Amino acid sequence: MLEISAQSIITAGAAVGALGAILALIFKGYDFYKRQAAHEKALEDLRRIHEEDVKAVKEEQTLIVYGVLACLKGLREQGCNGPVTRAIDKLERHLNIEAHR
């Protein structure tokens, strides 16, 4: 016949507790892994959106610079010299340097 003693109950309880602790640790590790994967995906999405935004801003700035350059050239054609000519030279030099990067 099977005899159940206090010591066997304590041993069984310790084994069940240890098994529960091991399972909890495994589930916590899996949950941590899932959260990290979700954070990496969110970060990659933010990086992609940021790159698209930067590209759009650069295109807009390029159009603005060309518009300003056209206005300055128009002023020079009307006889404005001095600062207008220097600004045109600086803008054209900057555009040339940026085009070769």
Backbone as a chain_set.jsonl record, in Angstrom:
{"seq": "MLEISAQSIITAGAAVGALGAILALIFKGYDFYKRQAAHEKALEDLRRIHEEDVKAVKEEQTLIVYGVLACLKGLREQGCNGPVTRAIDKLERHLNIEAHR", "coords": {"N": [[0.824, -1.171, 0.0], [0.365, 2.334, -0.545], [2.047, 4.726, 1.19], [1.497, 7.857, 2.544], [3.36, 10.42, 3.598], [4.235, 13.249, 5.637], [6.625, 14.276, 4.757], [6.767, 13.358, 2.094], [4.677, 14.788, 0.959], [5.635, 17.38, 1.263], [7.9, 17.206, -0.373], [6.682, 16.689, -2.871], [5.234, 19.054, -3.144], [7.332, 20.891, -3.282], [8.491, 20.076, -5.681], [6.399, 20.605, -7.494], [6.229, 23.365, -7.128], [8.786, 24.165, -8.01], [8.614, 23.363, -10.683], [6.552, 25.056, -11.496], [7.839, 27.539, -11.166], [9.871, 27.31, -13.071], [8.357, 27.11, -15.43], [7.091, 29.626, -15.344], [9.301, 31.265, -15.672], [10.088, 30.543, -18.259], [7.828, 31.405, -19.725], [7.975, 34.152, -19.181], [10.389, 34.77, -20.457], [9.675, 34.22, -23.121], [7.64, 36.114, -23.463], [9.142, 38.451, -23.174], [10.777, 38.23, -25.441], [8.803, 38.431, -27.472], [7.912, 41.064, -27.005], [10.247, 42.511, -27.556], [10.554, 41.953, -30.289], [8.255, 43.222, -31.263], [8.858, 45.868, -30.57], [11.115, 46.311, -32.144], [9.996, 46.136, -34.702], [8.223, 48.306, -34.619], [10.08, 50.363, -34.318], [11.471, 50.161, -36.736], [9.401, 50.83, -38.496], [8.987, 53.511, -37.707], [11.479, 54.551, -38.435], [11.397, 54.239, -41.212], [9.239, 55.939, -41.866], [10.319, 58.353, -40.984], [12.504, 58.636, -42.739], [11.117, 58.951, -45.143], [9.813, 61.367, -44.606], [12.011, 63.095, -44.307], [13.039, 62.985, -46.882], [10.928, 64.193, -48.312], [10.992, 66.766, -47.197], [13.534, 67.622, -48.008], [13.164, 67.696, -50.793], [11.25, 69.727, -50.951], [12.72, 71.876, -49.89], [14.666, 72.095, -51.864], [13.152, 72.974, -54.042], [12.374, 75.468, -53.027], [14.849, 76.775, -52.791], [15.636, 76.884, -55.491], [13.605, 78.549, -56.402], [14.134, 80.917, -54.969], [16.647, 81.485, -56.026], [15.933, 81.972, -58.687], [14.402, 84.284, -58.322], [16.377, 86.025, -57.363], [18.044, 86.143, -59.602], [16.309, 87.372, -61.356], [16.096, 89.876, -60.106], [18.716, 90.743, -60.487], [18.759, 91.003, -63.246], [17.167, 93.187, -63.471], [18.806, 95.143, -62.683], [19.759, 95.236, -60.098], [22.554, 94.936, -58.091], [25.549, 93.992, -56.363], [24.812, 92.87, -53.225], [22.917, 91.099, -54.24], [24.153, 89.797, -56.399], [26.254, 88.564, -55.006], [24.78, 86.827, -53.366], [23.6, 85.185, -55.289], [25.902, 83.979, -56.343], [26.801, 82.574, -54.044], [24.623, 80.835, -53.591], [24.609, 79.348, -55.984], [27.139, 78.17, -55.809], [26.818, 76.642, -53.505], [24.749, 74.887, -54.351], [26.105, 73.544, -56.377], [28.135, 72.239, -54.947], [26.573, 70.556, -53.316], [25.381, 68.996, -55.266], [27.4, 67.334, -56.05], [27.899, 65.619, -53.987]], "CA": [[0.0, 0.0, 0.0], [1.104, 3.582, -0.667], [1.991, 5.488, 2.425], [1.717, 9.285, 2.315], [3.877, 11.052, 4.812], [4.372, 14.696, 5.55], [7.811, 14.544, 3.96], [6.449, 13.147, 0.682], [3.828, 15.908, 0.551], [6.525, 18.535, 1.15], [8.72, 16.979, -1.559], [5.816, 16.869, -4.037], [4.954, 20.49, -3.222], [8.544, 21.561, -3.746], [8.651, 19.744, -7.098], [5.386, 21.366, -8.236], [6.631, 24.77, -7.059], [9.931, 24.354, -8.895], [8.1, 23.266, -12.05], [5.825, 26.312, -11.749], [8.815, 28.623, -11.313], [10.537, 27.119, -14.359], [7.393, 27.48, -16.476], [6.917, 31.084, -15.299], [10.508, 31.84, -16.256], [10.014, 30.307, -19.703], [6.808, 32.3, -20.278], [8.498, 35.524, -19.116], [11.368, 34.897, -21.539], [8.954, 34.283, -24.391], [6.964, 37.413, -23.506], [10.192, 39.438, -23.423], [11.147, 38.089, -26.854], [7.711, 38.996, -28.285], [7.915, 42.52, -26.858], [11.402, 43.024, -28.281], [10.245, 41.88, -31.721], [7.274, 44.272, -31.548], [9.553, 47.156, -30.487], [11.975, 46.432, -33.324], [9.131, 46.421, -35.858], [7.754, 49.693, -34.477], [11.22, 51.23, -34.574], [11.723, 50.129, -38.181], [8.33, 51.618, -39.114], [9.285, 54.923, -37.451], [12.649, 54.913, -39.234], [10.941, 54.362, -42.6], [8.428, 57.159, -41.956], [11.245, 59.476, -40.835], [13.256, 58.772, -43.988], [10.197, 59.512, -46.141], [9.61, 62.771, -44.254], [13.241, 63.832, -44.621], [13.11, 63.084, -48.341], [9.95, 65.193, -48.74], [11.477, 68.09, -46.778], [14.653, 67.98, -48.886], [12.613, 68.073, -52.095], [10.616, 71.032, -50.789], [13.777, 72.866, -49.74], [15.295, 72.268, -53.171], [12.272, 73.853, -54.829], [12.441, 76.818, -52.466], [16.142, 77.352, -53.152], [15.595, 77.235, -56.911], [12.737, 79.714, -56.53], [14.877, 82.087, -54.478], [17.689, 81.759, -57.021], [15.276, 82.589, -59.84], [14.047, 85.66, -57.932], [17.612, 86.815, -57.324], [18.485, 86.384, -60.979], [15.402, 88.386, -61.902], [16.508, 91.172, -59.562], [19.968, 91.14, -61.134], [18.41, 91.441, -64.605], [16.561, 94.517, -63.37], [19.833, 96.117, -62.352], [20.254, 95.139, -58.718], [23.866, 94.305, -58.044], [26.089, 93.94, -55.003], [24.401, 91.719, -52.416], [22.166, 90.145, -55.072], [25.138, 88.995, -57.134], [26.948, 87.697, -54.04], [23.841, 85.786, -52.948], [23.491, 84.252, -56.42], [27.145, 83.2, -56.382], [26.81, 81.647, -52.907], [23.614, 79.788, -53.82], [25.072, 78.466, -57.066], [28.267, 77.398, -55.285], [26.241, 75.643, -52.587], [24.049, 73.883, -55.153], [27.117, 72.768, -57.09], [28.774, 71.347, -53.962], [25.583, 69.545, -52.906], [25.114, 68.104, -56.398], [28.517, 66.396, -56.21], [28.04, 64.794, -52.777]], "C": [[0.879, 1.249, 0.0], [0.924, 4.391, 0.602], [2.336, 6.944, 2.121], [2.155, 9.891, 3.64], [3.973, 12.557, 4.581], [5.563, 15.059, 4.664], [7.537, 14.364, 2.466], [5.557, 14.258, 0.141], [4.691, 17.159, 0.352], [7.379, 18.408, -0.112], [7.908, 17.204, -2.834], [5.499, 18.354, -4.231], [6.151, 21.262, -3.736], [8.755, 21.308, -5.236], [7.658, 20.533, -7.954], [5.751, 22.858, -8.247], [7.798, 25.074, -7.988], [9.5, 24.301, -10.35], [7.343, 24.54, -12.424], [6.771, 27.479, -11.965], [9.533, 28.523, -12.661], [9.618, 27.524, -15.5], [7.172, 28.994, -16.516], [8.113, 31.781, -15.937], [10.508, 31.678, -17.778], [9.005, 31.255, -20.348], [7.275, 33.76, -20.242], [9.523, 35.759, -20.223], [10.697, 35.017, -22.892], [8.256, 35.632, -24.548], [7.966, 38.524, -23.791], [10.607, 39.413, -24.89], [10.078, 38.696, -27.759], [7.698, 40.516, -28.214], [9.081, 43.135, -27.621], [11.14, 43.023, -29.791], [9.254, 42.974, -32.111], [7.94, 45.65, -31.524], [10.45, 47.361, -31.71], [11.167, 46.756, -34.571], [8.643, 47.865, -35.804], [8.879, 50.674, -34.773], [11.544, 51.284, -36.066], [10.655, 50.93, -38.931], [8.587, 53.118, -38.928], [10.472, 55.394, -38.293], [12.242, 55.12, -40.697], [10.141, 55.653, -42.794], [9.327, 58.389, -41.878], [12.026, 59.707, -42.128], [12.381, 59.362, -45.094], [9.967, 60.999, -45.883], [10.825, 63.614, -44.611], [13.367, 64.022, -46.132], [12.149, 64.162, -48.855], [10.416, 66.605, -48.387], [12.621, 68.533, -47.679], [14.157, 68.402, -50.268], [11.979, 69.463, -52.032], [11.668, 72.136, -50.657], [14.486, 73.129, -51.059], [14.454, 73.195, -54.044], [12.333, 75.289, -54.336], [13.746, 77.505, -52.865], [16.163, 77.747, -54.621], [14.694, 78.446, -57.149], [13.42, 80.987, -56.085], [15.958, 82.473, -55.486], [17.091, 82.437, -58.246], [14.897, 84.039, -59.527], [15.283, 86.558, -57.913], [18.124, 87.119, -58.722], [17.59, 87.415, -61.656], [15.742, 89.77, -61.395], [17.789, 91.666, -60.226], [19.693, 91.635, -62.552], [17.79, 92.834, -64.593], [17.56, 95.566, -62.896], [20.32, 96.072, -60.917], [21.567, 94.378, -58.717], [24.283, 94.161, -56.591], [25.644, 92.689, -54.266], [23.641, 90.657, -53.222], [23.14, 89.226, -55.806], [25.882, 88.063, -56.191], [26.049, 86.546, -53.592], [23.67, 84.739, -54.049], [24.727, 83.362, -56.475], [27.177, 82.16, -55.255], [25.816, 80.505, -53.109], [24.066, 78.816, -54.893], [26.245, 77.601, -56.605], [27.752, 76.288, -54.364], [25.544, 74.526, -53.368], [25.03, 72.979, -55.894], [27.8, 71.78, -56.144], [27.821, 70.226, -53.569], [25.314, 68.54, -54.037], [26.204, 67.047, -56.542], [28.763, 65.562, -54.959], [27.471, 63.438, -52.998]], "O": [[2.008, 1.219, 0.49], [-0.192, 4.695, 1.025], [3.364, 7.223, 1.503], [1.437, 9.875, 4.639], [3.809, 13.048, 3.464], [5.512, 16.032, 3.912], [8.032, 15.147, 1.655], [5.676, 14.628, -1.027], [4.501, 17.905, -0.609], [7.564, 19.384, -0.838], [8.391, 17.837, -3.772], [5.499, 18.848, -5.359], [6.003, 22.185, -4.538], [9.151, 22.212, -5.972], [8.019, 21.065, -9.003], [5.595, 23.529, -9.267], [7.813, 26.1, -8.668], [9.962, 25.099, -11.165], [7.478, 25.042, -13.54], [6.542, 28.315, -12.84], [9.773, 29.538, -13.315], [10.046, 28.203, -16.433], [7.076, 29.579, -17.595], [7.956, 32.769, -16.655], [10.896, 32.6, -18.497], [9.283, 31.842, -21.394], [7.0, 34.52, -21.17], [9.531, 36.816, -20.854], [11.107, 35.83, -23.721], [8.273, 36.225, -25.627], [7.677, 39.438, -24.563], [10.77, 40.464, -25.509], [10.407, 39.402, -28.713], [7.5, 41.188, -29.226], [8.92, 44.171, -28.266], [11.469, 43.987, -30.482], [9.393, 43.588, -33.169], [7.631, 46.503, -32.355], [10.529, 48.466, -32.245], [11.596, 47.556, -35.403], [8.647, 48.566, -36.816], [8.655, 51.703, -35.41], [11.859, 52.351, -36.593], [10.969, 51.629, -39.894], [8.427, 53.902, -39.864], [10.466, 56.514, -38.804], [12.692, 56.067, -41.341], [10.345, 56.373, -43.771], [9.127, 59.355, -42.615], [12.189, 60.847, -42.561], [12.848, 60.177, -45.89], [9.929, 61.798, -46.818], [10.691, 64.712, -45.151], [13.755, 65.092, -46.6], [12.51, 64.951, -49.728], [10.256, 67.532, -49.18], [12.677, 69.697, -48.076], [14.672, 69.358, -50.849], [12.148, 70.274, -52.942], [11.522, 73.208, -51.245], [14.867, 74.264, -51.343], [14.983, 74.091, -54.703], [12.344, 76.223, -55.137], [13.746, 78.68, -53.233], [16.651, 78.823, -54.967], [14.991, 79.279, -58.006], [13.304, 82.022, -56.742], [16.158, 83.656, -55.764], [17.678, 83.376, -58.785], [15.054, 84.92, -60.373], [15.247, 87.696, -58.38], [18.585, 88.227, -58.992], [18.066, 88.237, -62.439], [15.69, 90.739, -62.153], [17.936, 92.858, -60.498], [20.329, 92.585, -63.009], [17.873, 93.57, -65.576], [17.211, 96.734, -62.727], [21.228, 96.823, -60.56], [21.663, 93.291, -59.286], [23.442, 94.205, -55.693], [26.038, 91.579, -54.621], [23.717, 89.466, -52.919], [22.956, 88.009, -55.823], [26.119, 86.902, -56.524], [26.513, 85.415, -53.455], [23.603, 83.543, -53.766], [24.621, 82.146, -56.634], [27.536, 81.005, -55.482], [26.128, 79.347, -52.832], [23.926, 77.603, -54.739], [26.333, 76.429, -56.97], [28.2, 75.144, -54.44], [25.737, 73.348, -53.07], [24.798, 71.777, -56.017], [28.017, 70.621, -56.5], [28.226, 69.066, -53.497], [25.049, 67.367, -53.777], [25.958, 65.978, -57.099], [29.768, 64.855, -54.893], [27.497, 62.602, -52.094]]}, "num_chains": 1, "name": "protein.A"}
